[in-house]
Amino acid sequence: MLYIIYQEDRPDGAAIRAAAREEHFAYLDRHKDILVLGGATLAGDDDTTRIGSVLIINVPSFADAEKFSENEPFRKAGLFKSVKVTRMRRGQWNPAAAPSSAEGN
């Protein structure tokens, strides 16, 4: 089942994000078998100011999604002012429409 994890950074979270960055990416790499899509959310058209992140994972249950989220290094470090985990249904699926770069170009 697919779950979307929507996380909003604390306004003072830049230092936390920087300190936990390597551990965060290592965690995602260890769980690449369930990670469908992940990335930072950005402030408007600004391509550098991160305001949170979104992860879409494929796990058997809500409890598994919660466990993944609770153990995510950014969350454990206290980066987020809010975290929402929601089950989603895959509707349209068009990987060819995805941008060719991480920044959406």
Summary of the structure (lengths in Angstrom):
residues: 105
radius of gyration: 13.8
end to end distance: 29.7
largest distance: 36.8
contacts: 250
relative contact order: 0.29
helix: 32%
strand: 32%
